């Protein structure tokens, strides 16, 4: 080493790295791996394999030389297919120029927030909420404004939202069907919310990652009540086509907004994996062929889960209207959500997520992802019942 002397000073991490903490969901997920017999209900990561033809589309693309960089915004054919589908779903006319393909919905959310939020801007988040919304707003120097007052089920109180709006309010995040509650917002609520946002020049972020998984309820997109320049639609192929590990998502918005997102993509990841985009083309051009079967699987699992949960005393829950999550009230157990979850994992080898991970108001809830087969759902819920009887 020549004359270099050892420097005992610790590396100094950035202030930005200290803004957020590791998520509870990933913490429980990693802890669960130490148990060979664990029933893991933590992540929204289904055990359903990606349909074979979708996998073969990626393989064929790679074998035929489609292994180089794709355009930053995504393959033109995929962007065009997404634009056609979202135009049909939302009633807003989109073209490929209104689409950016992203590394899952997570990157879509991150880059969309980057394109909108300045330090000091306030962003309204409807609770309970996916934790990354709050984290990304904080990373960008914005202020998350959490709405956790409800009028009906998990439908936020519009009067409380109205009072939260001020000159600093930049955007509002809508996630329906909702992770973690499984709640599907009513059309009347979404219409009023869209009108409120438009009247106050507030951008609507519409996260529709679970729109393909709605049970016994009618799904309405808030985009149906928005002007094109007032809404940013975010979705992915993860849930609809069992493609969580493929990491393909998208942003659909006004062309000027998409141009900003693409500039960020140029400097963050360049592009989504090219073969994976060909897989996405196969999926989206044959949606009816693949998505219906996947929904049928979760419909049956939901029925089994509801039946088994109804056998447990000291818990209550609203039947999930969408997603593959059940949000369960454990307040009668006398335990807070973190104590319940960590103790349940240690004593019964069942992993679920503390409700406090989805907002401070939900420390009396746990989230259970019914992404496992029916036998494991039955066994896992049985263990939860045994644990609650034990405490």
N, C-alpha and C positions, 0 to 999 in steps of 0.2 A: 504493500500500500504506500510505499515511499514515506514521505514526511506527513501524510494525512493522519490526523488523530481522530479517534472515535468521538463522535458527537452524541452525548447522552440526552440531548434535548428531544423531547417527543415531537413527532410531526404535528403541526397545528392544522386542524381541520377547519374548513370554512364555516362561517356563521350559518350559511344556508343549510349545511348538512345537519345542523342542530335544530332546525325549525320543526322537523317532524320526527316521529319515533317509529320503530318497526310495528307493523300492525298485529293486533291480537290474533287475527285469523291465521296468519302465517306462523305465529309463535305456537299456537295450539297444534297446528298442522305438523310442525317439526317435532314437537314433543310427542305427538301420537306415534311417531315412527319407532319409538323405543319398545313398543309393545307388539308382540307377534300376533296377538289375537284381537287387536284394536278394531272397533267399529268407528270409522272416521266419517263424521257428518260435517266436517269443517268447510271445505272449499266448494265453490260452485263449479266442480270439475267432474262431469258425468263419467261413469264407467262404461258408457256406450262407445263402441269403436266407431270411428269415422266410416261412413259407407264405402264399400270397396271401390266403386267406380270413381269416387272423388279421389281416393288415394292413387288409383291407376292414372287419372288425369295428370297428377303431379309427376308420377313416374314417367309417363309418356313424354311430358314436356322436357324433363331432364334428359332422357335418352335421346330426344330429338334436338338437343342442343340449346334449349331455352334455359340456360344457366348463367346468363350474363345479367348485368344491371338492368332493371326495368326503369321506365320513366319515374321521376320523383313522385308524381301524382298517381302512379299506377298504370297498369296496362290499359290502353284505350278501350279495348273490348270489354274489360271488366268494369271500367268506369261507366261505359255506356249501358251495360246490363243493370248496374246499380241504379243509375239515373232513371231508367225505365220502371224499375220496380218501385222505387221511392215515389216517383210521380204518380203511379197508380195508387199507392197506399195513402199518400198525403193530399192528393188533389192539387198539388203545386207542380207546375211544369218545370222539370229539370233536364239538363243535358249533361254530357260527360264533363263539361267545363265546371259543373257545380259539384263535382265529386273528387275527393282525395282518398286514396286507399292508404290505410295505416296499419301499424303493427298492433292489431287488436283494438278493441274499444278504449283500452287504457291510454294508448298513445293518442287516439282520436280526441279523448277528453283533454289530455295534457296540451296538445298543440292548439286545440280550439280555445282553451282558456288563455294560452299564450297570445293568441291573436286578438284577444279582447280585453284582458284584465291588466290594468296599470296599478302600481303601488297606491294603496289608499282606497281603491274601488271596493265597493261592497257587493257581495254575491249572496243572494238568498238561496238557502238550501233547505228543501223540504225533508223533515225528519220522519221516520228513521232513514238514514242515508248511507250509501257506500262511502267508506272512510276516505277513499282517494279524492273525492270531491273537495273535502275540507283541506286535506293535505296539499293538494295542488294549488288551491287558492292561496294558502299561506305561503307556499314556495314563491309565488309570484308577487308577494307583498300585499295581496288583497285581504279583505276582512270577511270571513264567513259569517253570515247572519242566519242562525238556525231557527226554523219555525217548527216547534214541537207542541203546539196547541191544536187539538182536534175537535171537530164537530160531530163527525160520524165515522166510526171505525178509525182508520188511519188517514182519513181525509183532512188535510190541514184547514184551519179556520181562515177563510178569506179575509175576514176583518183584521186578524192579526197580521197577515201578510201586507195588507194595505197600510197599516200603521208602521210597518218596518221599512217602507219605501221612503227614500229621501233623495236629495240631489246627488249623493254618492253611489246610489244603487245602479250597478252596471248590468247585472244579469240575474236570471233565476234558473235554477236547475230542476228539471222535472224528470223523474224516473218512474215510468209506469209501463208494465207491472213493476212494482217496487221491490227492490232488494234492500232490506231483508224481510219486509212484512208480507210480501206476496199480494199486497193490495193493488187493485186496479182502479185508477181514478175515474170517477163518473164523467160523462160528457159535459154535463151542466157545470161541474166544477172547472173543468179544463177550459171551457168557453169563457167563463168569467175571468179566469186567471189570464188567459191570452188577451182579453180586452183590457185588463188592468195593466199588463205589461206593455201593450201597444200604446195606451194612453200616456204612459210615463216613459216611453222610449227605452224600454228595458229589453235586452236581448234574451230570448228563451233558448236554453240548451235542452234539447229533447233527447234523452237517453232511452232508446227503445231496444236495448239488448235482449229483453225477454218478451218482446211482443208476440213471438211465435208460440209462447207457452201461456195460454189463457184458458181457464176451465170454467165452463158454465156461466160465463160473463161475456159481455160485448166489449171488445177493445176499441177505444177511440184515441187517436193520436192528437195531441195538442196542436200539431202542425196544421191540422185541418182548419184551425181557427186563426192561423197566423199568416201574415204577409211573408213573401219569400225572403225579404231582407231582414225580417225580425226573428227568424228561427234557424237554429243549427241542429240538424238531425244527426245523431250518433248511433251507430249500430255495429254489429260484428257477425261473423259466421260461426262464432264459438258455440252458442247455445242451440241455434236453429238446426245446425248440421253436425253437432257433436265434433267440433273442430277447435277445441280450446287450445291445444298445443300448436296449432298451425299459425296462430297469431295473425289473423287477417280481419281488419275492421275497416270502417270508413266514416268520413264526414261528408254530409251533404248540406250545402249552404249557398248563399249568394256568391257569385263568381269572384268578387273582390275579396271576400272572406277566404275562399278556397285558395286564392293566390297567396295570401299571407300564410296559410297552413302549409302550403307546398314549400315556401321559403324555409320554414322551420324544418321540414322533413329533409331538405337538402343538407342541412347542417346537423341533424340529429342521427338519422339512420340511413339516409340516401333513398332507400326504397324498401318495400316489402319483398321478401324472397320471391323470385320470379316463378319457380315451379309451384309455390303455394298459391300464387295468384291464378294460375291455370286450374288448380284444384277448386278455387273459389268460383271460377267461371262455370265449371261443371256443376257445382252446387246450385248456384243462383239461376242457372238456365233450366234446372230440373227441380225447382223448389218443391213442387207437389209430390214428386217421387220420393224425396228424402225426408222432408220436415214432418209430414203427417205421421210417419211411423215412429219418429223420435218422440213426438208429442203423445202418441198413444202409450208409449212406455211410461212416461211420467204421469199420465192420467191414472194408470193402474197403480203406480207407486204411491201417488197421492191418496188414492182410496184406501190402500193398506195402511198408510201412515195415519190418516185420520181415524180409522177404526181402532188402531192400537193405542194412539194417544188418548182416545176417549175412555180408555180403561184405567188411566192413571189419575189418582186423587191428588189434590193440591196443585194441579196445574190447570190453566185455561188457555184457549187460543182461538183465533178466528181462522176458519178454514182458508187456506191460501187460494186466492182467486186466480193467481198467475205465478210465474217463476217455478222453481223447484225448491222453495224454502218454506219452512214453517217457523213462525215467530211466536214463541211460547212464553206465557206469563208464569213465572215461578215464584211470585211474591209470597204465596202461602207457605213456601218452604222456609221462609225466614232468612234465606241466604241472598247475598248480593250475587250478581251474575258471574263475576270473576271467581269468587270462592266456589260457587256451584260448579263451574266448568272445570277448574283445575282439580277440584276434589273428585268429581265424577270421573275424570280421566285417570287419576291415580288409583281410585278404588274399584271402578268397574270397567276401565279401559274403553270408554266411549268418549269421543271427542266432538264437542259442539262449540259454538262461538258465543262469548258473553255479549249480551245485548248492549252493554255500555260501549262496545266497539262501533255501534251505529248511532251514537248520540248519548249524551250524559243523562237524558231523561229516561233511558231504557235499561237501567241497571237491574230491573226486575224481570228481564226477558233473556231468553237464549234463542239463538238461531240454529235450526237443524236443516241441513241440505239433504233432501231425499234423492241423492245422486247414486245410491247403491241399489243393488237388487233387492227384491221383496223379502227374501229370507234374512238378509242382513238388516233390513229395516225392522223386521219383527224382532230379531234378536237384540238389536240396539235399543229399541224402545223398551223391551222387557228389562234390560239392564238399567235403564233410566228409572223405570218403575221400582226395581229392587233398591236402587240407590235412595230414592225419595222415601221409601218405607224405612230404610235403615237410619236416615237422619232424623 
